[in-house]
Amino acid sequence: MNKALLGAILGAFLFPVAAHAETISQALLDCSKESNTLKRLVCYDRLVKDIKQYEDGELPAFSLPNFEVSDSGQNTTAPSASATPRPAPRQEQSVNRDADADFGLARRDEDKDKKVYFTIAKIEKSGRRNVLLTFENGQVWRQTDGESYRLKVGDVVYVERAALGSFVLSKDDIKKRIRVKRER
């Protein structure tokens, strides 16, 4: 049983279905012509693995892997490729906007451990013991929890990212925090 399965697997890997395929569509057609389901599956798996390495529609020509069967019955592979894989080019996005002005609007990883300091310009009380804070730079933040927190115009506070995409507001000299949400 093990020898038959090992023979089927070795035969599937040694079958040169996509060895000389020039394009992805040609390799797919070659794989679909295989009548043995296990060999066809292995051919498709190999094709998908090669597609992930290359961004172009052209697959490189490659030589078949060398297989060695050890005494324990497990096969070891030493594949060799004539073409070296090239990584896909990364496009870097350049943002010309001020980072502090965007804080709280977009989810970015660089905002994660960042404290942004603001000076309070205006405080409006809203319902349910919540306040609406307007900072000197024009940003407006609304308190979302009902906690009481003493703030006055001119205080320097900081806003930082909290769990689950929320934000907290506090002062450096006070341990207490309130949850806030950016309005504008």
Backbone as a printed PyTorch tensor [residue, N CA C, xyz], in Angstrom:
tensor([[[  0.8270,  -1.1910,   0.0000],
         [  0.0000,   0.0000,   0.0000],
         [  0.8710,   1.2560,   0.0000]],

        [[  1.8730,   1.2790,   0.9070],
         [  2.7420,   2.4560,   0.9910],
         [  3.5570,   2.6210,  -0.2800]],

        [[  4.0150,   1.5030,  -0.8580],
         [  4.8100,   1.5900,  -2.0820],
         [  3.9540,   2.0880,  -3.2450]],

        [[  2.6910,   1.6710,  -3.2820],
         [  1.8070,   2.1220,  -4.3550],
         [  1.5340,   3.6250,  -4.2290]],

        [[  1.2920,   4.0750,  -3.0080],
         [  1.0540,   5.4950,  -2.7840],
         [  2.3100,   6.3080,  -3.0810]],

        [[  3.4600,   5.7990,  -2.6480],
         [  4.7240,   6.4780,  -2.9180],
         [  4.9840,   6.5400,  -4.4120]],

        [[  4.6800,   5.4670,  -5.1240],
         [  4.8560,   5.4500,  -6.5760],
         [  3.9390,   6.4470,  -7.2650]],

        [[  2.6990,   6.5590,  -6.7720],
         [  1.7630,   7.5120,  -7.3700],
         [  2.2170,   8.9520,  -7.1370]],

        [[  2.7030,   9.2190,  -5.9420],
         [  3.1680,  10.5740,  -5.6430],
         [  4.4200,  10.9020,  -6.4440]],

        [[  5.3700,   9.9740,  -6.5070],
         [  6.5830,  10.2080,  -7.2920],
         [  6.2540,  10.3760,  -8.7660]],

        [[  5.3270,   9.5780,  -9.2590],
         [  4.9300,   9.7010, -10.6580],
         [  4.2830,  11.0430, -10.9430]],

        [[  3.5100,  11.5210,  -9.9790],
         [  2.8590,  12.8160, -10.1660],
         [  3.8790,  13.9480, -10.2050]],

        [[  4.8840,  13.8610,  -9.3550],
         [  5.9000,  14.9090,  -9.3580],
         [  6.8260,  14.8090, -10.5580]],

        [[  7.0350,  13.6330, -11.0720],
         [  7.9430,  13.4730, -12.1930],
         [  7.2660,  13.7100, -13.5280]],

        [[  5.9450,  13.7780, -13.5270],
         [  5.2200,  13.9860, -14.7720],
         [  5.4240,  15.4210, -15.2360]],

        [[  5.9940,  15.6210, -16.4030],
         [  6.3650,  16.9780, -16.8330],
         [  5.2070,  17.7470, -17.4690]],

        [[  4.1660,  18.0080, -16.6930],
         [  3.0050,  18.6840, -17.2570],
         [  3.3050,  20.1530, -17.5330]],

        [[  3.7950,  20.8560, -16.5250],
         [  4.0030,  22.2880, -16.6970],
         [  5.4730,  22.6360, -16.8850]],

        [[  6.2850,  21.6650, -17.2240],
         [  7.7240,  21.9050, -17.3230],
         [  8.0610,  22.8450, -18.4680]],

        [[  7.3420,  22.7430, -19.5720],
         [  7.6670,  23.5690, -20.7200],
         [  6.5320,  24.5340, -21.0650]],

        [[  5.6840,  24.7940, -20.1040],
         [  4.5610,  25.6940, -20.3600],
         [  5.0650,  27.1300, -20.4130]],

        [[  4.5790,  27.8850, -21.3730],
         [  5.0380,  29.2580, -21.5470],
         [  4.1530,  30.2460, -20.8020]],

        [[  2.8700,  29.9980, -20.7300],
         [  1.9730,  30.9260, -20.0580],
         [  1.1280,  30.1740, -19.0520]],

        [[  0.4440,  30.9380, -18.2210],
         [ -0.4160,  30.3370, -17.2030],
         [ -1.5630,  29.5800, -17.8520]],

        [[ -2.1490,  30.1540, -18.8790],
         [ -3.2780,  29.4840, -19.5300],
         [ -2.8390,  28.1750, -20.1770]],

        [[ -1.6460,  28.1470, -20.7680],
         [ -1.1450,  26.9080, -21.3660],
         [ -0.8890,  25.8630, -20.2830]],

        [[ -0.3420,  26.2850, -19.1430],
         [ -0.0930,  25.3510, -18.0480],
         [ -1.4010,  24.8070, -17.4900]],

        [[ -2.4360,  25.6520, -17.4000],
         [ -3.7460,  25.1810, -16.9420],
         [ -4.3320,  24.1560, -17.9060]],

        [[ -4.2050,  24.4140, -19.1910],
         [ -4.6990,  23.4540, -20.1790],
         [ -3.9440,  22.1380, -20.0900]],

        [[ -2.6290,  22.2090, -19.8970],
         [ -1.8430,  20.9870, -19.7650],
         [ -2.2620,  20.1950, -18.5340]],

        [[ -2.5230,  20.8900, -17.4280],
         [ -2.9610,  20.1970, -16.2130],
         [ -4.3420,  19.5790, -16.3970]],

        [[ -5.2220,  20.2590, -17.1090],
         [ -6.5800,  19.7380, -17.2790],
         [ -6.6220,  18.5000, -18.1650]],

        [[ -5.6020,  18.2910, -18.9890],
         [ -5.5620,  17.1160, -19.8630],
         [ -5.1970,  15.8440, -19.1150]],

        [[ -4.6880,  15.9680, -17.8980],
         [ -4.2850,  14.7970, -17.1170],
         [ -5.5240,  14.0380, -16.6540]],

        [[ -5.5610,  12.7410, -16.8840],
         [ -6.7290,  11.9440, -16.5180],
         [ -6.6750,  11.4660, -15.0680]],

        [[ -5.4950,  11.2500, -14.5360],
         [ -5.3540,  10.8100, -13.1500],
         [ -5.6230,  12.0020, -12.2310]],

        [[ -6.5690,  11.8540, -11.3030],
         [ -6.9710,  12.9770, -10.4570],
         [ -5.8590,  13.4260,  -9.5200]],

        [[ -5.0920,  12.4940,  -8.9810],
         [ -4.0120,  12.8620,  -8.0770],
         [ -2.9220,  13.6310,  -8.8150]],

        [[ -2.5760,  13.1820, -10.0080],
         [ -1.5630,  13.8730, -10.8020],
         [ -2.0610,  15.2580, -11.2290]],

        [[ -3.3620,  15.3450, -11.5630],
         [ -3.9330,  16.6300, -11.9550],
         [ -3.9120,  17.6160, -10.7800]],

        [[ -4.2400,  17.1300,  -9.5840],
         [ -4.2170,  17.9740,  -8.3970],
         [ -2.8030,  18.4610,  -8.0900]],

        [[ -1.8340,  17.5770,  -8.1950],
         [ -0.4420,  17.9590,  -7.9480],
         [  0.0120,  18.9780,  -8.9820]],

        [[ -0.4180,  18.8080, -10.2260],
         [ -0.0660,  19.7490, -11.2840],
         [ -0.6440,  21.1320, -10.9860]],

        [[ -1.9130,  21.1870, -10.5820],
         [ -2.5320,  22.4630, -10.2400],
         [ -1.8440,  23.1040,  -9.0310]],

        [[ -1.5220,  22.2960,  -8.0270],
         [ -0.8400,  22.8280,  -6.8460],
         [  0.5140,  23.4230,  -7.2040]],

        [[  1.2650,  22.7490,  -8.0480],
         [  2.5690,  23.2470,  -8.4700],
         [  2.4030,  24.5480,  -9.2580]],

        [[  1.3790,  24.6050, -10.0780],
         [  1.1200,  25.7980, -10.8810],
         [  0.7760,  26.9990,  -9.9910]],

        [[ -0.0680,  26.7820,  -8.9910],
         [ -0.4360,  27.8580,  -8.0760],
         [  0.7850,  28.3340,  -7.2970]],

        [[  1.6340,  27.4130,  -6.8820],
         [  2.8550,  27.7830,  -6.1650],
         [  3.7510,  28.6480,  -7.0450]],

        [[  3.8660,  28.3020,  -8.3180],
         [  4.6870,  29.0900,  -9.2330],
         [  4.0620,  30.4540,  -9.5130]],

        [[  2.7360,  30.5200,  -9.5670],
         [  2.0550,  31.7870,  -9.8370],
         [  2.2820,  32.7660,  -8.6910]],

        [[  2.2980,  32.2700,  -7.4600],
         [  2.5050,  33.1450,  -6.3170],
         [  3.8910,  33.7700,  -6.3320]],

        [[  4.8600,  33.1150,  -6.9530],
         [  6.2240,  33.6370,  -6.9780],
         [  6.4150,  34.7010,  -8.0460]],

        [[  5.6030,  34.6970,  -9.0780],
         [  5.8140,  35.6040, -10.2030],
         [  4.5800,  36.4430, -10.4250]],

        [[  4.7750,  37.7200, -10.6700],
         [  3.6180,  38.5810, -10.8860],
         [  3.2160,  38.6160, -12.3520]],

        [[  4.1310,  38.3490, -13.2720],
         [  3.8330,  38.3740, -14.6990],
         [  2.9950,  37.1610, -15.0870]],

        [[  2.4790,  37.1840, -16.2940],
         [  1.7220,  36.0570, -16.8060],
         [  2.6240,  34.9620, -17.3520]],

        [[  3.9110,  35.1920, -17.3840],
         [  4.8440,  34.2170, -17.9270],
         [  5.4340,  33.3750, -16.8100]],

        [[  5.3690,  32.0810, -16.9390],
         [  6.0150,  31.1740, -16.0040],
         [  7.3830,  30.8020, -16.5540]],

        [[  8.3770,  30.7150, -15.7200],
         [  9.6890,  30.3400, -16.2220],
         [  9.7470,  28.8440, -16.5210]],

        [[ 10.6320,  28.4900, -17.4190],
         [ 10.8760,  27.0690, -17.6580],
         [ 11.7060,  26.5550, -16.4980]],

        [[ 11.3590,  25.3890, -15.9840],
         [ 12.1080,  24.8600, -14.8520],
         [ 12.3770,  23.3900, -15.0850]],

        [[ 13.3990,  22.9140, -14.4170],
         [ 13.7230,  21.4960, -14.5250],
         [ 12.9660,  20.7450, -13.4480]],

        [[ 12.7800,  19.4710, -13.6490],
         [ 12.0350,  18.6630, -12.7000],
         [ 12.8540,  18.4380, -11.4400]],

        [[ 12.2050,  18.3550, -10.2780],
         [ 12.9400,  18.1540,  -9.0400],
         [ 13.5520,  16.7580,  -8.9780]],

        [[ 14.6720,  16.6600,  -8.2690],
         [ 15.3220,  15.3770,  -8.0470],
         [ 14.7650,  14.7780,  -6.7730]],

        [[ 14.3320,  13.5180,  -6.8280],
         [ 13.7550,  12.8560,  -5.6780],
         [ 14.6790,  11.7490,  -5.2170]],

        [[ 14.8030,  11.6430,  -3.9050],
         [ 15.5550,  10.5600,  -3.3140],
         [ 14.6700,   9.9320,  -2.2600]],

        [[ 14.6220,   8.6190,  -2.2210],
         [ 13.8250,   7.9140,  -1.2320],
         [ 14.7700,   7.3770,  -0.1790]],

        [[ 14.5430,   7.7660,   1.0750],
         [ 15.4060,   7.3080,   2.1590],
         [ 14.9420,   5.9420,   2.6380]],

        [[ 15.6870,   5.3470,   3.5670],
         [ 15.3600,   4.0200,   4.0800],
         [ 14.0660,   4.0180,   4.8760]],

        [[ 13.6840,   5.1540,   5.4430],
         [ 12.4680,   5.2000,   6.2510],
         [ 11.2070,   5.2700,   5.3980]],

        [[ 11.3440,   5.3690,   4.0970],
         [ 10.1890,   5.3990,   3.2170],
         [  9.7120,   6.8010,   2.9090]],

        [[ 10.3380,   7.8200,   3.4790],
         [  9.9490,   9.1950,   3.2020],
         [ 10.7990,   9.7160,   2.0650]],

        [[ 10.1720,  10.4890,   1.2010],
         [ 10.9330,  11.0240,   0.0800],
         [ 11.4320,  12.4150,   0.4190]],

        [[ 12.6360,  12.7160,  -0.0230],
         [ 13.2050,  14.0400,   0.1610],
         [ 13.3800,  14.6580,  -1.2010]],

        [[ 13.1040,  15.9380,  -1.2930],
         [ 13.1910,  16.5990,  -2.5870],
         [ 14.3060,  17.6100,  -2.5730]],

        [[ 14.8790,  17.8070,  -3.7230],
         [ 15.8790,  18.8520,  -3.9220],
         [ 15.5460,  19.5480,  -5.2260]],

        [[ 14.4960,  20.3840,  -5.2440],
         [ 14.1040,  21.0190,  -6.4970],
         [ 15.1360,  22.0530,  -6.9250]],

        [[ 15.2830,  22.1500,  -8.2340],
         [ 16.1780,  23.1640,  -8.7720],
         [ 15.4350,  23.9130,  -9.8600]],

        [[ 15.5450,  25.1980,  -9.8420],
         [ 14.8630,  26.0190, -10.8390],
         [ 15.9060,  26.7710, -11.6450]],

        [[ 15.6790,  26.8390, -12.9430],
         [ 16.6350,  27.5420, -13.7870],
         [ 16.4120,  29.0470, -13.7430]],

        [[ 15.2270,  29.4690, -13.3600],
         [ 14.9400,  30.8980, -13.2590],
         [ 14.8110,  31.2610, -11.7880]],

        [[ 15.4110,  32.3400, -11.4090],
         [ 15.3150,  32.7670, -10.0200],
         [ 14.0740,  33.6210,  -9.8440]],

        [[ 13.3310,  33.4040,  -8.7610],
         [ 12.1250,  34.1960,  -8.5600],
         [ 12.4880,  35.6330,  -8.2250]],

        [[ 11.6810,  36.5480,  -8.7370],
         [ 11.9040,  37.9480,  -8.4290],
         [ 10.7020,  38.4600,  -7.6650]],

        [[ 10.9500,  39.2260,  -6.6220],
         [  9.8300,  39.7280,  -5.8360],
         [  9.0540,  40.7870,  -6.6050]],

        [[  7.7860,  40.8820,  -6.2850],
         [  6.9340,  41.8810,  -6.9230],
         [  7.3580,  43.2620,  -6.4500]],

        [[  7.3830,  44.2330,  -7.3370],
         [  7.7990,  45.5750,  -6.9200],
         [  6.7650,  46.1900,  -5.9960]],

        [[  7.2500,  46.8410,  -4.9490],
         [  6.3540,  47.4840,  -3.9890],
         [  6.1700,  48.9360,  -4.3790]],

        [[  4.9540,  49.3640,  -4.3260],
         [  4.6660,  50.7620,  -4.6080],
         [  4.4450,  51.4550,  -3.2790]],

        [[  5.2590,  52.4450,  -3.0220],
         [  5.1370,  53.1720,  -1.7760],
         [  4.2380,  54.3760,  -1.9890]],

        [[  3.3070,  54.5280,  -1.0720],
         [  2.3780,  55.6380,  -1.1720],
         [  2.9690,  56.8220,  -0.4250]],

        [[  2.9660,  57.9380,  -1.0750],
         [  3.4740,  59.1400,  -0.4180],
         [  2.2910,  59.9840,   0.0140]],

        [[  2.2940,  60.3470,   1.2770],
         [  1.2180,  61.1510,   1.8240],
         [  1.8050,  62.5090,   2.1650]],

        [[  1.2390,  63.5460,   1.5970],
         [  1.7610,  64.8890,   1.7960],
         [  1.0200,  65.6530,   2.8840]],

        [[  0.0730,  64.9910,   3.5460],
         [ -0.6970,  65.6770,   4.5710],
         [ -0.0030,  65.5740,   5.9220]],

        [[ -0.3300,  66.4780,   6.8050],
         [  0.2470,  66.4790,   8.1390],
         [ -0.2800,  65.2780,   8.9180]],

        [[  0.6080,  64.5570,   9.5940],
         [  0.2200,  63.3320,  10.2930],
         [ -0.7060,  63.6200,  11.4620]],

        [[ -0.4820,  64.7170,  12.1820],
         [ -1.3420,  65.0340,  13.3140],
         [ -2.7430,  65.4380,  12.8720]],

        [[ -2.8730,  66.0130,  11.7180],
         [ -4.1860,  66.4160,  11.2240],
         [ -5.0290,  65.2040,  10.8550]],

        [[ -4.3930,  64.1030,  10.4820],
         [ -5.1140,  62.8920,  10.1010],
         [ -5.3330,  61.9440,  11.2660]],

        [[ -4.7520,  62.2150,  12.4050],
         [ -4.8570,  61.3000,  13.5340],
         [ -6.3180,  61.1100,  13.9100]],

        [[ -6.7480,  59.8620,  14.0070],
         [ -8.1190,  59.5500,  14.3770],
         [ -9.0340,  59.3270,  13.2010]],

        [[ -8.6130,  59.6690,  11.9990],
         [ -9.4660,  59.4860,  10.8300],
         [ -9.2120,  58.1450,  10.1590]],

        [[ -7.9860,  57.8670,   9.8090],
         [ -7.6640,  56.6450,   9.0790],
         [ -6.9850,  55.6560,  10.0110]],

        [[ -7.2110,  54.3760,   9.7590],
         [ -6.5650,  53.3360,  10.5520],
         [ -5.2170,  53.0360,   9.9340]],

        [[ -4.1780,  53.4040,  10.6390],
         [ -2.8320,  53.1230,  10.1700],
         [ -2.0510,  52.5370,  11.3300]],

        [[ -1.1000,  51.6780,  11.0200],
         [ -0.3120,  51.0350,  12.0600],
         [  0.5970,  52.0140,  12.7910]],

        [[  1.0300,  53.0730,  12.1080],
         [  1.9410,  53.9930,  12.7700],
         [  1.2420,  54.8280,  13.8400]],

        [[ -0.1050,  54.8650,  13.8540],
         [ -0.8420,  55.5860,  14.8910],
         [ -0.9430,  54.7780,  16.1770]],

        [[ -0.5220,  53.5370,  16.1540],
         [ -0.8000,  52.6110,  17.2320],
         [ -0.2870,  53.0920,  18.5950]],

        [[  0.9740,  53.4180,  18.7200],
         [  1.5490,  53.7980,  20.0030],
         [  1.8660,  55.2870,  20.0560]],

        [[  1.0980,  56.0780,  19.3840],
         [  1.4020,  57.4890,  19.2450],
         [  0.4530,  58.3200,  20.1020]],

        [[  1.0310,  59.2480,  20.8550],
         [  0.2400,  60.2280,  21.5970],
         [  0.2910,  61.5310,  20.8230]],

        [[ -0.8610,  62.1370,  20.6330],
         [ -0.9220,  63.4200,  19.9470],
         [ -1.4620,  64.4400,  20.9460]],

        [[ -0.6970,  65.4970,  21.1470],
         [ -1.0510,  66.5240,  22.1230],
         [ -1.8330,  67.6520,  21.4570]],

        [[ -2.8770,  68.1270,  22.1750],
         [ -3.7260,  69.2050,  21.6960],
         [ -3.9560,  70.2010,  22.8290]],

        [[ -4.2950,  71.4200,  22.4530],
         [ -4.7040,  72.4400,  23.4170],
         [ -6.1870,  72.7090,  23.1980]],

        [[ -6.9480,  72.6580,  24.2800],
         [ -8.3980,  72.8170,  24.1900],
         [ -8.7350,  74.2820,  23.9200]],

        [[ -9.5250,  74.5210,  22.8680],
         [ -9.9520,  75.8760,  22.5170],
         [-11.3840,  76.1440,  22.9700]],

        [[-12.2350,  75.0990,  22.9810],
         [-13.6490,  75.2990,  23.3020],
         [-14.2060,  74.0090,  23.8880]],

        [[-15.0430,  74.1320,  24.9010],
         [-15.6960,  72.9760,  25.5260],
         [-17.1940,  73.2170,  25.5020]],

        [[-17.9360,  72.2670,  24.9250],
         [-19.4000,  72.3350,  24.9180],
         [-19.9230,  71.1120,  25.6420]],

        [[-20.8990,  71.3200,  26.4980],
         [-21.5050,  70.1910,  27.1940],
         [-22.6470,  69.6590,  26.3460]],

        [[-22.6710,  68.3530,  26.1870],
         [-23.7660,  67.7150,  25.4660],
         [-24.5210,  66.8450,  26.4590]],

        [[-25.5200,  66.1690,  26.0110],
         [-26.3350,  65.3510,  26.8870],
         [-25.5670,  64.1800,  27.4790]],

        [[-26.1320,  63.6190,  28.5440],
         [-25.5990,  62.4280,  29.2030],
         [-24.1880,  62.6240,  29.7570]],

        [[-23.9130,  63.7830,  30.3090],
         [-22.6310,  64.0990,  30.9420],
         [-21.4440,  63.9850,  29.9860]],

        [[-21.6600,  64.1060,  28.7220],
         [-20.5750,  64.0600,  27.7400],
         [-20.2320,  65.4700,  27.2980]],

        [[-19.0090,  65.6340,  26.8000],
         [-18.5670,  66.9450,  26.3340],
         [-18.1160,  66.8460,  24.8870]],

        [[-18.1730,  67.9920,  24.2190],
         [-17.6910,  68.1230,  22.8490],
         [-16.4990,  69.0670,  22.9090]],

        [[-15.3110,  68.5560,  22.5570],
         [-14.0710,  69.3200,  22.6790],
         [-13.6190,  69.8020,  21.3130]],

        [[-13.3240,  71.0880,  21.2210],
         [-12.7470,  71.6580,  20.0050],
         [-11.3300,  72.0870,  20.3550]],

        [[-10.3680,  71.6030,  19.5760],
         [ -8.9700,  71.9280,  19.8310],
         [ -8.5450,  73.1140,  18.9770]],

        [[ -7.3750,  73.6670,  19.2890],
         [ -6.8830,  74.8500,  18.5800],
         [ -6.6310,  74.5920,  17.1010]],

        [[ -6.3520,  73.3440,  16.7260],
         [ -6.1130,  73.0450,  15.3070],
         [ -7.4100,  72.8060,  14.5420]],

        [[ -8.5650,  72.9150,  15.1940],
         [ -9.8520,  72.7790,  14.5220],
         [-10.4940,  71.4080,  14.6480]],

        [[ -9.7860,  70.4380,  15.1750],
         [-10.3750,  69.1100,  15.3390],
         [-11.4360,  69.1380,  16.4290]],

        [[-12.4840,  68.3310,  16.2270],
         [-13.5720,  68.2350,  17.1930],
         [-13.6830,  66.7810,  17.6210]],

        [[-13.6330,  66.5550,  18.9300],
         [-13.7290,  65.2120,  19.4990],
         [-14.8890,  65.1860,  20.4840]],

        [[-15.6590,  64.0790,  20.4730],
         [-16.8070,  63.9200,  21.3590],
         [-16.5050,  62.8150,  22.3650]],

        [[-16.8430,  63.0670,  23.6210],
         [-16.6910,  62.0570,  24.6660],
         [-17.7580,  60.9890,  24.4600]],

        [[-17.3760,  59.7180,  24.5500],
         [-18.3350,  58.6360,  24.3050],
         [-18.7670,  57.9200,  25.5750]],

        [[-17.9880,  58.0150,  26.6450],
         [-18.4220,  57.3980,  27.8940],
         [-18.9830,  58.4740,  28.8130]],

        [[-19.6560,  58.0990,  29.8510],
         [-20.3010,  59.0650,  30.7370],
         [-19.4530,  59.4650,  31.9270]],

        [[-18.1570,  59.2170,  31.8870],
         [-17.2780,  59.5320,  33.0120],
         [-17.1110,  61.0410,  33.1590]],

        [[-16.9790,  61.4830,  34.4040],
         [-16.7130,  62.9080,  34.6290],
         [-15.2010,  63.1240,  34.6100]],

        [[-14.7990,  64.2240,  33.9870],
         [-13.3770,  64.5260,  33.8230],
         [-13.2530,  66.0340,  33.7730]],

        [[-12.4550,  66.6070,  34.6480],
         [-12.3340,  68.0630,  34.7330],
         [-11.4070,  68.5770,  33.6410]],

        [[-11.9930,  69.3460,  32.7490],
         [-11.2430,  69.9780,  31.6640],
         [-11.6130,  71.4440,  31.6130]],

        [[-10.6760,  72.2750,  31.2010],
         [-10.9630,  73.6920,  31.0050],
         [-10.2350,  74.1720,  29.7600]],

        [[-10.6910,  75.2690,  29.2190],
         [-10.0980,  75.8440,  28.0160],
         [ -8.6410,  76.1970,  28.3110]],

        [[ -7.7520,  75.8080,  27.3990],
         [ -6.3260,  76.0640,  27.5600],
         [ -5.5510,  74.8660,  28.0750]],

        [[ -6.2440,  73.8210,  28.5550],
         [ -5.5520,  72.6120,  29.0150],
         [ -4.8730,  71.9160,  27.8440]],

        [[ -3.6990,  71.3690,  28.1100],
         [ -3.0030,  70.5590,  27.1080],
         [ -3.3100,  69.1040,  27.4280]],

        [[ -3.9500,  68.4260,  26.4850],
         [ -4.3410,  67.0250,  26.6500],
         [ -3.7280,  66.2190,  25.5140]],

        [[ -3.7440,  64.8950,  25.6810],
         [ -3.2970,  64.0390,  24.5890],
         [ -4.3730,  63.0190,  24.2620]],

        [[ -4.3720,  62.6000,  23.0120],
         [ -5.2820,  61.5610,  22.5290],
         [ -4.4090,  60.4390,  22.0040]],

        [[ -4.7330,  59.2040,  22.3960],
         [ -3.9940,  58.0530,  21.8820],
         [ -4.9590,  56.9350,  21.5450]],

        [[ -4.4970,  56.0250,  20.6930],
         [ -5.3190,  54.9000,  20.2620],
         [ -5.4500,  53.9020,  21.4080]],

        [[ -6.6640,  53.3830,  21.5850],
         [ -6.9340,  52.3790,  22.6100],
         [ -7.3350,  51.0770,  21.9220]],

        [[ -7.9220,  50.1770,  22.6660],
         [ -8.2980,  48.8700,  22.1290],
         [ -9.4640,  48.9880,  21.1550]],

        [[ -9.4890,  48.1020,  20.1860],
         [-10.5760,  47.9570,  19.2260],
         [-10.8480,  49.2290,  18.4250]],

        [[ -9.8060,  49.9810,  18.1350],
         [ -9.9500,  51.1430,  17.2750],
         [-10.5220,  52.3730,  17.9480]],

        [[-10.6580,  52.3570,  19.2530],
         [-11.1720,  53.5340,  19.9440],
         [-10.0110,  54.4280,  20.3700]],

        [[-10.3480,  55.5980,  20.9130],
         [ -9.3410,  56.5600,  21.3450],
         [ -9.6480,  56.9980,  22.7660]],

        [[ -8.5890,  57.3410,  23.5080],
         [ -8.7520,  57.8560,  24.8610],
         [ -8.0630,  59.2070,  24.9620]],

        [[ -8.6190,  60.0660,  25.8320],
         [ -8.0850,  61.3960,  26.0670],
         [ -7.6780,  61.4880,  27.5230]],

        [[ -6.5380,  62.1220,  27.7730],
         [ -6.0640,  62.2850,  29.1380],
         [ -5.0770,  63.4360,  29.2010]],

        [[ -4.6410,  63.7460,  30.4380],
         [ -3.5790,  64.7170,  30.6710],
         [ -2.3690,  63.9440,  31.1830]],

        [[ -1.1890,  64.5370,  31.0580],
         [  0.0190,  63.8610,  31.5220],
         [  0.0500,  63.6980,  33.0350]],

        [[ -0.5130,  64.6360,  33.7780],
         [ -0.4180,  64.5920,  35.2340],
         [ -1.5750,  63.8480,  35.9040]],

        [[ -2.5280,  63.3380,  35.1310],
         [ -3.6850,  62.6300,  35.6830],
         [ -3.7490,  61.2350,  35.0650]],

        [[ -4.0080,  60.2270,  35.9080],
         [ -4.0780,  58.8530,  35.4060],
         [ -5.4100,  58.5310,  34.7340]],

        [[ -6.4510,  59.2260,  35.0860],
         [ -7.7810,  58.9260,  34.5630],
         [ -7.8620,  59.2610,  33.0790]],

        [[ -8.6590,  58.4840,  32.3480],
         [ -8.8430,  58.6850,  30.9080],
         [-10.3240,  58.6590,  30.5810]],

        [[-10.6700,  59.3230,  29.4880],
         [-12.0340,  59.2270,  28.9750],
         [-11.9630,  58.7840,  27.5200]],

        [[-12.9890,  58.0740,  27.1040],
         [-13.0480,  57.6200,  25.7130],
         [-13.6240,  58.7370,  24.8580]],

        [[-13.0050,  58.9290,  23.6830],
         [-13.4480,  59.9810,  22.7760],
         [-13.5280,  59.4330,  21.3570]],

        [[-14.2830,  60.1590,  20.5310],
         [-14.4340,  59.8130,  19.1180],
         [-14.2930,  61.0970,  18.3190]],

        [[-13.5590,  61.0280,  17.2320],
         [-13.3540,  62.2310,  16.4330],
         [-14.5930,  62.5110,  15.5910]],

        [[-15.0630,  63.7430,  15.6700],
         [-16.2230,  64.1700,  14.8960],
         [-15.7940,  64.8460,  13.6020]],

        [[-14.8510,  65.7960,  13.6860],
         [-14.3550,  66.5290,  12.5130],
         [-12.8660,  66.7030,  12.6300]]])
